[in-house]
Amino acid sequence: MAKRGAIKNSSKNYHVSPSHREGSRERKQKKIIFRTVQNINVLKQTELHVHMGGCLTWYDFLELCKDEYSKIDWTLYFESYQKAYKRKPNLLKLTKEAQSGKEKDVSAFKNLFVCGTKDAGDFHKFQAKFNLLICLFRYYTKLNRYEEVIRKIVKSHKQEGIQYIEYRMLYPMDDVNEAIRFHLMHLKVFREESDSSFTAKYIPGVPRNEVVRGTALIQKLMIENPQYADVIVGLDFCHVEEGYPPKTLRPLLQKFKYDKDCPIFKSLPIVYHVGESYYDKSIESAIRWCHEAAEMGFKRLGHCIALGLDPQIALNRKKNAHVFETVAERLDQIDYDLKNRELLVTFGIDINKKMYLQEKQKLETFARNKLLKRTYNSKRLVELRKRQQFVLDRLAKLGTVIECCPTSNLKIGGVPNVKHHPIHNLLNSKVKLVICADDPGIFDCSLSSEIDWIIKHTKYKKEDLVKRLENPFNFKL
């Protein structure tokens, strides 16, 4: 047997002093730590879901409006804030006081600017704070100085260590020419700011309530500006989710596929917000929407809280949450269940075909917009958890990627606490997953802090998380 502190060789025993042995061990540990940190940094260097408007930080906001406050039209912000909070914001007072740099004054302004814990679960409060930035953006756009804002945001991401990023931006379509000019400013800056260590791409947004006009605008933008074809990497169907099921996009997708007048969209990937705000329907329907969006070929799905948030927790977020839905939604759910009956059964979900057909026959006599009330019990909740696993399995087989934004889910999605965050179930599934920051300025977070948050609040250690998530660059558009 080799002596203690010796390394056995086939021919000799080489004695190693305790101090040398410890030094060797430390060096080995440092190499392991360095390798892990390098891998973790990979997760922190690729940002795939971030909205340009929500990226501006509170301190950049203060700098931009320092000498311009009285000239900016804050009407949109004041009206939406009054409606959401039932009081007027002290914007002028808090902005001026925060300029002093005193910790107390800065903290008070941050509470006004940042979407915090007290705002959680109320999209109208989030939108009010977002409108504060919109007012500033509009002002700088009118002055032909909006480029300054874009460059500030890009600079912030460069300093954070981001190496590849896909920015999203939605702009009102009241004036097509103005909207195109606005998009072109982003494209110009992203092209100029990209280099060997930083790449910025663009995913223009299309509101679901204006898909025809929205896609026509982006088509016009791309046809008239082919020099930026490589910067625009996809389309983002976003904005209001409730009331706009994925199926409403099928005619448009068919047009993309077969219409010779719009060849640009044939190969342009689509990302899609779904399962984020879905109080207006049953949990079954919200889960189904995620599956239908994936089946329609959307490359990445934003949020999909409906697939990871426990149904019992989802019900308790709001009074009568998910209790009512339209006849049209229920009919769609029946058709979906009958279509997927054999697969659902393998996940322990019983589909009584006879009862479904009888219910369908009865519902078809009602108006499609009539609201139905369906109560939840323990048996239904168990089935809903199985439905979540079924759809996660389907998405994994389809290769669909879910974009999870942890802080955003807590602030907008109404997730009540860390323990019940959908990230736990999403990580435990086999679905492809990327971590993103969504609106880091408004949430006072960053991609790096989101990754650190997951390491802190889930069972995944650094090396396990890297292995589970893979390199997010592989999922870019």
C-alpha positions in Angstrom: 0.0 0.0 0.0 1.3 3.5 -0.8 2.3 5.6 2.1 -0.1 8.4 3.1 0.7 11.5 1.0 2.2 9.4 -1.8 1.0 8.8 -5.4 1.5 5.2 -6.5 3.3 4.7 -9.8 3.8 1.4 -11.6 7.5 1.4 -10.6 8.0 4.0 -7.8 6.3 5.7 -4.9 6.6 9.5 -5.2 6.3 11.2 -1.9 4.2 14.4 -2.0 4.5 16.9 0.9 1.2 18.0 2.6 1.7 21.6 1.4 2.3 20.5 -2.2 -0.7 18.2 -2.1 -3.0 21.0 -0.9 -1.6 23.4 -3.5 -2.3 20.8 -6.2 -5.9 20.3 -4.9 -6.5 24.1 -4.8 -5.3 24.4 -8.4 -7.6 21.6 -9.5 -10.5 23.3 -7.7 -9.7 26.6 -9.3 -9.7 25.0 -12.7 -13.1 23.4 -12.0 -14.5 26.7 -10.7 -13.1 28.6 -13.7 -14.6 26.1 -16.1 -18.0 26.3 -14.4 -17.9 30.1 -14.3 -17.1 30.1 -18.0 -20.1 27.9 -18.7 -22.4 30.0 -16.5 -21.2 33.1 -18.4 -22.4 31.4 -21.6 -25.9 31.6 -20.1 -25.4 35.3 -19.3 -24.1 36.3 -22.7 -27.1 35.5 -25.0 -30.4 37.5 -24.5 -33.3 36.2 -26.6 -36.4 37.9 -25.1 -36.0 41.6 -24.3 -38.3 44.5 -25.1 -36.4 47.6 -26.1 -38.9 49.9 -24.4 -38.6 48.1 -21.1 -34.8 48.2 -21.1 -34.2 51.8 -20.1 -33.0 52.0 -16.5 -34.2 54.4 -13.9 -30.8 56.2 -13.8 -30.7 56.6 -17.6 -34.3 57.9 -17.5 -33.2 60.6 -14.9 -30.4 61.6 -17.1 -32.5 61.8 -20.3 -35.3 63.9 -18.8 -33.1 66.1 -16.5 -33.4 69.2 -18.6 -36.4 68.2 -20.6 -39.0 67.3 -18.0 -41.3 70.3 -18.5 -41.3 69.9 -22.3 -42.4 66.3 -22.4 -46.1 65.4 -22.8 -46.8 63.0 -19.9 -50.6 62.7 -20.5 -50.5 59.0 -21.5 -48.6 58.2 -18.3 -50.7 60.3 -16.0 -54.0 58.9 -17.3 -52.9 55.3 -17.1 -51.3 55.7 -13.7 -54.4 57.4 -12.3 -56.6 54.5 -13.7 -54.3 51.8 -12.3 -53.4 53.2 -8.9 -56.4 55.5 -8.3 -54.1 58.4 -7.5 -51.9 60.9 -9.3 -48.1 60.2 -9.5 -45.7 62.8 -8.0 -43.5 62.5 -11.0 -42.2 66.1 -11.1 -41.4 66.2 -7.4 -39.7 62.8 -7.2 -37.8 63.3 -10.4 -36.3 66.6 -9.2 -35.5 65.2 -5.8 -33.8 62.1 -7.2 -31.4 64.3 -9.2 -29.8 65.2 -5.9 -28.4 61.7 -5.7 -29.5 61.3 -2.0 -30.2 57.7 -1.2 -33.7 58.5 0.3 -34.7 60.5 -2.8 -33.4 58.0 -5.3 -35.2 55.2 -3.5 -38.5 57.1 -3.6 -38.1 57.6 -7.4 -37.2 54.0 -7.9 -40.4 53.0 -6.2 -42.3 55.1 -8.7 -40.3 53.9 -11.7 -39.7 50.2 -11.0 -42.4 47.6 -11.2 -42.1 46.1 -7.7 -43.7 43.5 -5.5 -46.7 45.7 -4.7 -47.5 45.9 -8.4 -47.3 42.2 -8.9 -50.1 40.5 -10.8 -51.7 43.7 -12.2 -50.8 44.2 -15.9 -52.4 47.7 -15.8 -49.9 48.9 -13.2 -47.0 47.5 -15.3 -48.4 49.2 -18.4 -48.7 52.5 -16.6 -45.0 52.4 -15.7 -44.2 51.3 -19.2 -46.1 54.3 -20.5 -43.8 56.6 -18.5 -41.0 55.4 -20.9 -43.2 55.7 -23.9 -43.8 59.4 -23.2 -40.0 59.9 -23.0 -39.4 57.9 -26.2 -42.1 59.9 -28.1 -40.5 63.2 -27.1 -37.0 62.1 -28.2 -38.4 60.8 -31.4 -40.0 64.1 -32.2 -36.7 65.8 -31.6 -35.0 63.3 -33.9 -32.8 62.3 -30.9 -34.3 58.9 -30.2 -31.1 57.4 -31.4 -29.5 58.6 -28.1 -32.0 56.4 -26.2 -31.2 53.3 -28.3 -27.5 53.7 -27.9 -27.8 54.1 -24.1 -29.7 50.8 -23.9 -27.2 49.0 -26.2 -24.3 50.4 -24.2 -25.9 49.1 -21.0 -26.1 45.6 -22.4 -22.5 45.7 -23.7 -21.3 46.7 -20.2 -23.4 43.8 -18.8 -21.4 41.4 -20.9 -24.1 40.5 -23.4 -22.5 39.2 -26.6 -25.6 38.3 -28.7 -29.1 39.9 -28.2 -32.4 39.9 -30.1 -34.2 43.2 -29.3 -38.0 43.4 -29.7 -40.0 46.6 -30.4 -43.7 47.3 -31.0 -44.6 50.7 -32.5 -48.1 52.2 -33.1 -49.3 51.9 -36.7 -51.2 55.2 -36.8 -48.7 56.6 -39.2 -47.0 53.9 -41.3 -44.2 56.1 -42.5 -43.4 57.2 -39.0 -43.5 53.6 -37.8 -41.0 52.6 -40.5 -38.7 55.5 -39.7 -38.8 54.4 -36.1 -37.9 50.8 -36.9 -35.1 52.0 -39.2 -33.5 53.9 -36.4 -33.2 50.7 -34.5 -31.8 48.8 -37.4 -29.2 51.5 -38.1 -28.0 51.5 -34.5 -27.9 47.7 -34.2 -25.9 47.5 -37.4 -23.4 50.1 -36.3 -23.1 48.8 -32.7 -22.5 45.2 -33.8 -18.9 44.1 -33.9 -16.7 41.0 -33.3 -17.7 40.9 -29.6 -21.3 42.1 -29.7 -24.2 41.3 -32.1 -27.6 43.0 -32.0 -30.5 41.6 -34.0 -34.1 42.9 -34.3 -37.5 41.3 -34.0 -40.2 43.8 -34.7 -43.5 43.3 -32.9 -46.9 42.8 -34.4 -49.9 43.3 -32.2 -52.4 40.4 -32.3 -55.3 42.8 -32.7 -53.7 44.3 -35.8 -52.0 41.3 -37.5 -52.9 42.2 -41.1 -51.8 45.9 -40.9 -48.9 44.9 -38.7 -47.4 42.4 -41.0 -48.0 44.6 -44.0 -46.0 47.3 -42.3 -43.1 45.0 -41.6 -43.3 43.7 -45.2 -43.1 47.2 -46.5 -40.1 47.9 -44.1 -38.2 44.9 -45.4 -38.9 45.3 -49.1 -37.9 49.0 -49.1 -34.8 48.4 -47.0 -33.2 45.1 -48.1 -29.8 46.3 -46.7 -31.1 45.4 -43.2 -32.5 42.0 -44.1 -29.8 40.3 -42.0 -30.6 42.4 -39.0 -34.3 41.5 -38.9 -34.4 37.8 -37.7 -38.0 37.2 -36.9 -41.5 38.5 -36.0 -43.0 38.8 -32.6 -46.7 38.4 -32.2 -47.5 40.1 -28.9 -49.4 42.7 -27.0 -52.9 41.7 -25.7 -53.2 37.9 -25.3 -56.7 37.5 -23.9 -59.3 37.3 -26.6 -56.8 36.4 -29.4 -56.3 32.6 -29.5 -53.4 31.3 -31.7 -55.9 29.9 -34.2 -56.7 33.4 -35.4 -53.3 33.6 -37.0 -53.8 30.5 -39.2 -55.1 32.4 -42.2 -52.2 34.7 -42.1 -49.7 31.9 -41.8 -51.3 30.3 -44.9 -50.8 33.5 -46.7 -47.2 33.6 -45.7 -46.8 30.1 -47.0 -48.5 30.3 -50.4 -48.9 34.0 -51.3 -46.3 35.0 -53.9 -46.8 38.7 -52.9 -45.1 38.2 -49.5 -42.2 35.8 -50.0 -40.2 37.5 -47.3 -42.3 35.8 -44.5 -41.9 32.3 -45.8 -38.6 31.8 -44.0 -38.9 34.4 -41.3 -39.3 32.7 -37.9 -42.0 33.7 -35.5 -41.9 34.1 -31.7 -45.1 34.2 -29.8 -46.2 35.4 -26.4 -48.6 32.9 -24.9 -49.8 31.5 -21.5 -48.8 34.7 -19.8 -52.0 36.6 -19.2 -55.0 34.2 -19.4 -57.5 35.0 -16.7 -60.4 35.1 -19.2 -60.4 31.4 -19.9 -60.2 28.0 -18.2 -56.8 26.6 -17.3 -57.4 23.8 -19.8 -57.8 26.3 -22.6 -54.7 28.3 -21.5 -52.6 25.0 -21.6 -54.1 24.2 -25.0 -53.1 27.6 -26.4 -49.5 26.8 -25.7 -49.7 23.5 -27.5 -51.5 25.0 -30.5 -49.0 27.8 -30.8 -46.2 25.2 -30.9 -48.0 23.0 -33.5 -48.4 26.1 -35.7 -44.6 26.2 -36.0 -43.7 29.1 -33.8 -40.0 28.7 -33.0 -40.0 30.1 -29.5 -42.9 30.7 -27.0 -42.7 33.6 -24.5 -43.5 32.8 -20.9 -45.9 29.8 -21.0 -46.7 30.3 -17.3 -49.8 28.2 -17.9 -47.6 25.1 -18.3 -45.6 25.6 -15.1 -47.8 27.3 -12.6 -49.7 24.8 -10.4 -53.4 25.0 -11.2 -54.4 25.5 -7.6 -52.1 28.5 -7.3 -53.3 29.9 -10.6 -56.9 29.9 -9.4 -56.1 31.8 -6.2 -54.4 34.7 -8.0 -57.6 36.6 -8.6 -61.3 36.3 -7.7 -63.1 34.0 -10.3 -59.8 33.5 -12.1 -60.3 30.9 -14.9 -63.8 30.1 -13.8 -65.6 31.6 -16.8 -64.9 31.1 -20.5 -66.9 31.5 -23.8 -68.8 28.8 -25.5 -66.3 29.1 -28.4 -63.4 28.3 -26.2 -65.1 25.3 -24.6 -66.0 24.0 -28.1 -62.4 24.4 -29.2 -61.3 22.5 -26.1 -63.7 19.6 -26.8 -62.4 19.4 -30.4 -58.8 19.4 -29.1 -59.4 16.7 -26.5 -61.2 14.5 -29.1 -58.3 15.0 -31.6 -55.7 14.2 -29.0 -57.7 11.5 -27.1 -55.3 8.6 -27.6 -52.2 10.6 -26.5 -54.1 12.2 -23.5 -55.1 8.7 -22.3 -51.4 7.8 -22.1 -50.9 10.6 -19.6 -53.8 9.4 -17.4 -56.4 11.8 -18.8 -59.7 10.1 -19.4 -61.7 11.4 -22.4 -65.3 10.2 -22.5 -66.1 10.5 -26.2 -69.8 10.0 -25.8 -70.1 12.7 -23.1 -68.0 15.1 -25.0 -70.1 14.8 -28.2 -73.3 15.3 -26.2 -71.9 18.4 -24.6 -70.7 19.7 -28.0 -74.1 19.2 -29.5 -75.7 21.2 -26.7 -73.2 24.0 -26.8 -73.6 24.5 -30.5 -77.1 25.8 -29.9 -75.7 28.7 -27.8 -74.2 32.0 -28.9 -70.4 31.6 -29.3 -69.7 34.6 -26.9 -71.9 33.3 -24.1 -70.0 32.8 -20.9 -69.9 29.4 -19.2 -69.1 28.7 -15.6 -67.2 25.6 -14.7 -66.1 24.8 -11.2 -62.9 23.2 -10.2 -62.5 20.3 -7.8 -59.6 18.1 -6.7 -60.1 15.6 -9.5 -60.0 18.4 -12.1 -56.8 19.9 -10.6 -55.1 16.5 -10.7 -56.0 16.2 -14.4 -54.8 19.7 -15.1 -51.4 18.9 -13.8 -51.3 15.9 -16.2 -52.3 18.2 -19.0 -49.4 20.4 -18.3 -47.0 17.5 -18.4 -48.7 16.3 -21.7 -48.1 19.6 -23.4 -44.6 20.0 -22.1 -43.9 16.6 -23.5 -45.4 17.6 -26.9 -43.3 20.8 -27.0 -40.2 18.8 -26.2 -40.8 16.5 -29.1 -41.6 19.4 -31.4 -38.3 21.1 -30.4 -40.2 24.2 -29.3 -38.3 26.6 -27.0 -39.9 28.3 -24.1 -38.5 31.7 -23.1 -38.8 32.0 -19.3 -38.5 35.4 -17.7 -38.4 34.8 -13.9 -38.8 38.3 -12.5 -41.3 39.2 -15.1 -43.4 36.2 -14.2 -43.4 37.4 -10.6 -44.3 41.0 -11.4 -46.7 40.6 -14.4 -47.8 37.0 -14.3 -49.1 37.2 -10.8 -46.9 34.3 -9.6 -47.3 34.7 -5.8 -43.9 33.6 -4.6 -40.6 31.9 -5.4 -41.8 28.5 -4.2 -44.6 28.3 -6.8 -42.7 29.8 -9.7 -43.3 28.0 -13.0 -39.5 27.7 -13.5 -39.4 24.7 -11.2 -41.8 22.6 -13.4 -40.3 23.9 -16.6 -36.8 22.9 -15.5 -38.0 19.5 -14.4 -39.5 18.8 -17.9 -37.6 18.0 -21.1 -38.7 21.1 -22.9 -36.0 23.3 -24.4 -35.7 26.4 -22.2 -33.9 29.8 -22.3 -33.8 32.4 -19.5 -34.4 36.0 -20.4 -34.9 39.4 -18.7 -38.0 40.7 -20.7 -38.1 44.3 -19.4 -35.0 44.6 -17.3 -35.2 48.4 -16.8 -38.7 48.4 -15.4 -38.0 45.3 -13.3 -34.6 46.6 -12.2 -32.9 43.3 -13.1 -30.6 41.9 -15.8 -30.0 38.6 -17.6 -27.1 37.9 -15.3 -29.2 38.5 -12.2 -32.0 36.2 -13.6 -29.5 33.4 -14.0 -28.2 34.0 -10.5 -31.8 34.0 -9.2 -32.4 30.5 -10.6 -29.3 29.2 -9.1 -30.3 30.6 -5.7 -34.0 29.5 -5.8 -34.0 26.2 -7.5 -32.3 22.8 -6.8 -29.9 23.4 -9.8 -26.3 24.1 -9.1 -24.2 26.0 -11.7 -22.9 23.0 -13.5 -26.4 21.3 -13.5 -28.1 24.4 -14.8 -25.6 24.7 -17.6 -26.2 21.1 -18.6 -30.0 21.5 -18.4 -30.2 24.7 -20.4 -27.4 24.2 -22.9 -26.0 27.1 -24.8 -28.8 29.6 -25.5 -27.0 30.8 -28.6 -28.1 27.5 -30.2 -31.7 28.8 -30.0 -31.2 32.2 -31.6 -33.4 33.0 -34.7 
